[in-house]
Amino acid sequence: MKIKKKSILLFFTIFFAISLFDGAKAENISENLSYKDNEILVKFKNPNPEFLEKFSQTYNLTLSTDNNYPKKKYYLFTSNSDLAINDLIIKLESNTRVKKVQPNYIYQPAKKSKQDPFFGRQWWILNDGSAGLSGADICLPGLWPSEQKTWANVVIGIIDTGVYVRHTDLKKNIVAGYDFVHGSKKKKYITDKDGHGTFIAGLIAAQVNNRKGIAGLSRTNRLKIMPLKFDFSTDQAITALSYAQGRGVRIINISWGTNEYDTALYEAIKNFPGLIVAAAGNEGAEHTGENHFYPCDFDLNNILCVGASSESDLITSYSDYGADYVDVLAPGGEESPLISLGLNKNRYVSGEGTSYATALTSGAAGMVLSANPQISNAEIKDAIIKNVRPKTELADKVSSSGILNVRAAVNREAQ
């Protein structure tokens, strides 16, 4: 999506699944109701071979050959269209010969497990090669065995669309925030009606090993989220920074920006006694000359600017770059999107973009601070930049020449 040259704008990321811009590409994932991609089961009124063939052609389906069991009553089809399963079901239900239609659900063994159900799909945490390139991740599981409950809790402020604070995978990791749009601390206002802020919060602080949905970055749930809902104006952005500063928040996630130089925002960030983790942008453009994206490109030591890497360990086609301004890459997804929280207590959705790469880096900064509470802001930034997974082909793309490595950053292995 082309970013306009006026005003501070939210990154509705390239395939941000919560938005309504491209419903065909949206993926809504309902917890514990996983199903086989593109497969449906249909029960008909008086089916016969001619009808089934015509039905398949009409709806671009392939009838399974494993349907020679009359008492089964349900016929298995594979969809050859781009329609999401839920949309296809609605379409088929309008056919008068269809009695019932549903996904082909996948069941889980009835064994006790603490692992989060979608952890196997979180390639950015642990990539075994099933999505892209093996090892194209943030090296988080290598840190988890050493993470202790004695580590400090760290609050990360998210200045964004709000956060759906009642999500079952997040609500225990929320601290009191503020809604600057309505001027209220009440949860009914702070909550998110767009989804962008909630997605970011989930990537950072979804509860780990609670047998729900996804895993955030802290195995012992040391990371906490402060929702700071704003209207994407300069005034509310700098007010939110002041609010967070007054409550001792040291890490702020900013997954938005503008091409216009904003003096008031520059001064607010300069005076903020913490680290700002900012997104590089989604235009696939180099930050150089007159092409800039702020606050990423502000010449300030307390800004860490983040671009997006793919599941193949490359810079994504949409990510902005420029070694003079962009510091590091983190997974944002390309062919394989990231999964995070949706706007329902048990809903999960998928999306891609530098917004989400920024969230992972904010969480990494929080983990560095959690393990090292006395560390300075400059040392947090250095720990991340100096401990990336280096890649020679990124030398002219980002200043660190590499991709986020949480384990190495927390342990400051480069020292």
C-alpha positions in Angstrom: 0.0 0.0 0.0 1.4 3.4 -0.9 2.1 5.6 2.1 0.8 9.1 1.6 3.1 12.0 2.0 0.9 13.7 4.6 0.3 13.2 8.3 1.3 10.3 10.6 -0.2 7.1 9.2 -0.7 3.6 10.5 1.0 0.7 8.7 -1.9 -1.3 7.4 0.6 -3.9 6.4 0.9 -5.5 3.0 -1.5 -8.3 3.9 -2.8 -7.2 7.2 -5.5 -9.8 7.7 -7.6 -7.9 10.2 -8.3 -5.1 7.7 -11.1 -5.3 5.1 -9.0 -4.3 2.2 -8.4 -7.8 0.9 -10.8 -10.3 2.4 -9.8 -13.1 0.1 -6.3 -13.1 1.6 -7.5 -12.8 5.2 -7.1 -15.8 7.5 -9.2 -16.0 10.6 -8.0 -18.7 12.9 -10.3 -19.9 15.7 -8.5 -21.5 18.5 -8.8 -25.4 18.7 -10.7 -25.5 15.5 -7.9 -26.1 13.0 -8.9 -27.6 9.7 -7.3 -28.8 6.5 -6.6 -26.0 4.1 -9.1 -25.8 1.2 -11.1 -28.9 2.2 -14.8 -29.0 3.0 -17.4 -31.6 3.8 -20.9 -31.3 2.2 -24.1 -33.1 2.8 -26.7 -33.0 0.0 -30.3 -33.6 -0.7 -30.6 -36.6 -3.1 -27.1 -36.4 -4.7 -26.3 -38.4 -7.8 -23.1 -38.6 -9.9 -24.3 -36.1 -12.5 -25.3 -33.5 -9.9 -21.9 -34.0 -8.0 -20.0 -33.4 -11.2 -22.0 -30.2 -12.1 -21.7 -29.0 -8.5 -17.9 -29.4 -8.6 -17.6 -27.5 -11.8 -19.9 -24.7 -10.7 -18.0 -24.0 -7.5 -14.5 -24.8 -8.8 -14.2 -27.9 -6.5 -12.5 -31.3 -6.9 -14.5 -34.2 -5.5 -12.4 -36.7 -3.5 -12.1 -40.2 -4.8 -12.5 -41.4 -1.2 -16.3 -41.0 -1.3 -17.4 -44.6 -2.0 -19.1 -45.0 1.3 -22.9 -44.4 1.0 -23.5 -44.4 4.8 -20.9 -41.7 5.2 -23.4 -39.1 3.8 -20.8 -36.3 3.7 -18.8 -35.7 0.5 -15.2 -34.4 0.7 -14.2 -31.6 -1.8 -11.0 -29.7 -2.3 -11.5 -26.0 -3.2 -9.5 -24.7 -6.2 -10.4 -21.1 -5.7 -8.9 -18.3 -3.6 -11.9 -18.0 -1.4 -11.3 -18.4 2.3 -13.0 -21.5 3.8 -15.6 -19.4 5.7 -16.6 -17.5 2.6 -16.8 -20.6 0.5 -19.1 -22.2 3.1 -21.4 -19.2 3.0 -21.5 -19.4 -0.8 -22.3 -23.2 -0.9 -25.0 -22.8 1.8 -27.0 -20.8 -0.7 -27.4 -23.8 -2.9 -30.8 -25.4 -2.3 -29.5 -29.0 -2.7 -26.9 -28.4 0.1 -28.1 -29.6 3.5 -24.9 -29.0 5.5 -21.4 -27.8 4.8 -18.4 -27.5 7.1 -14.6 -27.5 7.2 -12.6 -30.8 7.4 -11.5 -30.3 11.0 -8.3 -31.7 12.4 -8.4 -33.2 15.9 -5.6 -33.4 18.4 -4.6 -36.4 20.5 -6.1 -36.2 24.0 -2.8 -35.9 25.7 -1.8 -33.2 28.2 0.5 -30.6 26.8 1.5 -27.1 27.8 2.5 -26.0 24.4 0.5 -23.3 22.7 -1.5 -24.9 19.8 -0.2 -22.6 17.0 3.4 -22.7 18.2 4.3 -25.0 15.3 3.3 -22.3 12.9 5.4 -19.6 14.5 8.3 -19.9 12.1 9.7 -16.6 13.3 10.4 -18.1 16.7 11.6 -21.5 15.6 12.0 -22.2 11.8 12.5 -25.9 11.1 12.4 -25.3 7.3 8.6 -26.1 6.9 8.2 -22.4 6.1 11.1 -21.0 4.0 14.6 -21.6 5.3 15.5 -23.6 8.4 17.0 -21.2 11.0 15.4 -18.1 9.5 14.1 -17.1 13.0 14.9 -14.9 16.0 16.7 -17.7 17.9 14.3 -17.4 20.9 14.1 -21.1 22.1 17.8 -21.0 22.7 17.1 -18.3 25.3 14.1 -19.8 27.1 16.0 -22.5 29.2 18.0 -19.7 30.8 15.0 -17.4 31.4 14.2 -17.1 35.1 11.1 -16.0 37.0 13.4 -13.7 38.9 13.9 -11.6 35.8 12.3 -8.2 36.0 8.9 -7.4 34.6 9.2 -4.9 31.7 6.4 -2.8 30.4 6.3 -2.0 26.7 4.1 1.0 25.7 2.3 0.5 22.4 1.2 3.8 20.8 -1.3 2.5 18.3 -5.0 1.7 17.7 -5.5 0.3 21.2 -5.4 -3.3 22.4 -8.2 -5.8 22.8 -7.4 -6.3 26.5 -9.9 -9.1 27.1 -8.1 -11.6 24.8 -7.6 -14.8 26.8 -4.0 -15.1 25.5 -3.0 -11.6 26.6 -5.2 -10.3 29.4 -2.8 -11.4 32.2 0.0 -9.4 30.6 -1.8 -6.0 30.3 -1.1 -3.1 32.6 -3.3 0.1 32.9 -3.0 2.3 29.8 -4.9 5.3 28.4 -7.2 6.2 25.5 -6.2 9.6 24.3 -8.9 9.6 21.7 -11.7 9.6 24.3 -9.6 10.8 27.2 -10.3 7.8 29.3 -8.7 5.0 31.3 -11.8 2.8 30.9 -11.1 -0.5 29.1 -14.2 -0.1 26.9 -12.4 2.8 25.2 -8.9 1.6 25.3 -9.9 -1.6 23.5 -9.1 -1.9 19.8 -11.6 -1.7 17.0 -9.1 -1.9 14.2 -6.8 -4.8 15.2 -3.3 -3.4 14.4 -2.4 -2.6 18.0 -3.7 -6.0 19.2 -1.7 -7.9 16.7 1.5 -6.1 17.8 0.7 -6.7 21.5 0.2 -10.5 20.9 3.5 -10.9 19.1 5.2 -9.3 22.1 3.3 -10.6 25.1 0.9 -13.5 24.3 1.2 -15.9 27.2 3.6 -18.8 26.7 2.7 -22.4 27.5 -0.9 -21.7 28.5 -2.3 -24.1 25.9 -3.9 -21.2 24.1 -3.1 -19.9 20.6 0.4 -18.5 20.2 3.5 -17.8 22.2 4.9 -14.4 22.9 8.6 -13.7 23.6 8.9 -14.4 27.3 8.6 -18.0 28.6 7.9 -16.7 32.1 5.7 -13.8 30.9 8.0 -11.0 32.0 6.8 -8.7 29.2 3.7 -6.5 29.9 1.8 -4.3 27.5 0.7 -0.7 28.2 -2.0 0.2 25.6 -1.7 3.8 24.5 -4.5 4.5 22.1 -4.2 7.5 19.9 -5.7 9.1 16.7 -2.4 9.1 14.8 -1.9 12.9 15.3 1.2 14.6 16.5 -0.5 16.0 19.6 -1.7 12.6 20.9 1.6 10.9 20.0 3.6 13.3 22.1 1.0 13.2 24.9 1.2 9.4 24.9 5.0 9.6 25.2 4.7 12.0 28.1 2.2 9.7 29.8 4.5 6.7 29.4 7.5 8.6 30.6 5.6 9.6 33.8 4.9 6.0 34.5 8.5 4.8 34.0 8.0 3.0 30.7 11.4 2.6 29.0 10.5 0.9 25.7 7.9 2.3 23.2 6.7 0.5 20.1 5.9 2.8 17.1 4.7 0.9 14.1 3.7 3.9 12.1 5.2 7.0 10.5 5.2 9.8 7.9 7.3 11.2 5.2 7.1 14.6 6.7 9.6 15.9 9.3 7.7 16.5 12.5 9.6 18.8 14.8 7.3 18.4 17.8 7.6 14.6 17.6 11.3 14.8 17.2 11.6 16.9 20.3 9.3 14.5 22.3 11.3 11.5 21.3 14.6 13.3 22.0 13.4 14.1 25.5 12.0 10.6 26.2 14.3 8.8 28.6 13.9 5.4 27.0 14.1 3.5 23.7 11.8 4.1 20.7 11.5 1.0 18.4 10.2 2.3 15.1 9.1 0.7 11.8 11.0 1.4 8.6 8.0 1.4 6.3 6.4 -0.8 3.7 7.2 0.9 0.4 10.2 -1.2 -0.5 12.2 2.0 -0.8 15.6 3.1 0.3 15.9 5.8 2.9 18.3 8.3 1.3 18.4 11.8 -0.1 15.0 13.3 0.2 13.2 10.0 0.7 12.7 9.5 4.5 10.3 8.0 6.9 9.9 9.4 10.4 10.3 8.8 13.3 12.6 6.0 11.9 14.9 8.5 10.2 15.2 11.0 13.0 18.9 11.5 13.9 18.4 10.4 17.5 20.4 7.9 19.5 17.3 6.5 21.3 15.6 5.3 18.1 16.0 1.7 16.8 14.6 1.4 13.3 13.4 -2.0 12.0 12.8 -3.5 8.6 11.3 -6.8 7.8 12.8 -10.1 6.9 11.1 -13.1 5.2 10.8 -16.8 6.2 13.6 -17.3 3.6 16.0 -15.1 5.6 15.9 -12.3 3.1 14.7 -8.7 3.2 11.1 -8.7 2.1 10.0 -7.1 -1.1 7.9 -4.5 0.7 10.4 -3.5 3.5 12.1 -0.1 3.4 15.8 -0.1 3.9 18.9 2.0 4.0 22.0 1.4 6.1 22.2 5.1 7.2 18.8 4.9 8.9 17.5 1.3 9.3 19.3 -0.6 12.0 18.1 -4.2 11.9 15.7 -6.6 10.2 13.3 -8.9 12.0 10.7 -11.3 10.7 7.7 -9.6 9.1 6.7 -12.4 6.7 6.2 -12.7 3.0 4.8 -15.9 1.6 4.3 -17.1 5.2 2.5 -14.5 7.3 2.8 -14.0 11.1 0.0 -15.1 13.4 -1.2 -13.0 16.3 -4.3 -12.0 18.2 -7.6 -10.9 16.7 -10.6 -8.9 18.0 -12.3 -11.7 20.0 -11.1 -13.4 23.1 -10.3 -16.6 21.3 -9.5 -15.3 17.8 -6.2 -15.4 15.9 -5.4 -13.7 12.6 -2.4 -13.4 10.2 -0.6 -10.5 8.7 2.7 -9.2 7.3 4.7 -6.0 7.5 7.4 -3.9 9.2 4.8 -3.1 11.9 5.2 -6.7 13.1 9.0 -6.9 12.7 9.0 -3.8 14.9 6.9 -5.6 17.5 9.3 -8.5 17.7 12.2 -6.1 18.1 10.4 -4.2 20.9 9.9 -7.5 22.6 13.6 -8.3 22.2 14.5 -5.0 23.7 12.2 -5.8 26.6 13.9 -9.2 27.1 17.3 -7.5 27.2 16.1 -5.2 29.9 14.3 -7.9 31.8 17.5 -9.9 32.1 19.7 -6.8 32.7 17.6 -4.3 34.7 20.5 -1.9 35.2 21.3 -1.7 31.5 21.2 1.7 29.8 19.0 2.6 26.8 22.2 2.9 24.6 23.3 -0.6 25.8 19.9 -2.1 25.0 20.2 -0.7 21.4 23.8 -1.9 21.1 22.9 -5.3 22.4 20.4 -5.8 19.6 22.5 -4.2 16.8 25.8 -5.9 17.7 24.3 -9.4 18.2 22.3 -10.0 15.0 22.6 -13.0 12.8 24.9 -11.3 10.2 24.3 -11.7 6.5 26.7 -10.2 4.0 23.9 -9.4 1.5 22.4 -7.0 4.1 25.5 -4.8 4.4 24.0 -2.0 2.4 20.4 -2.6 3.6 20.7 -2.1 7.4 23.4 -0.7 9.7 23.8 -4.0 11.6 24.0 -6.1 8.4 21.8 -8.7 10.0 18.6 -10.1 11.4 17.4 -10.0 15.0 18.9 -12.6 17.4 17.1 -12.5 20.7 19.3 -15.0 22.5 22.5 -13.3 21.5 21.1 -9.9 22.3 20.0 -10.8 25.8 23.2 -12.6 26.6 25.2 -9.8 24.9 27.3 -12.5 23.3 29.4 -10.0 21.2 30.9 -8.6 24.4 
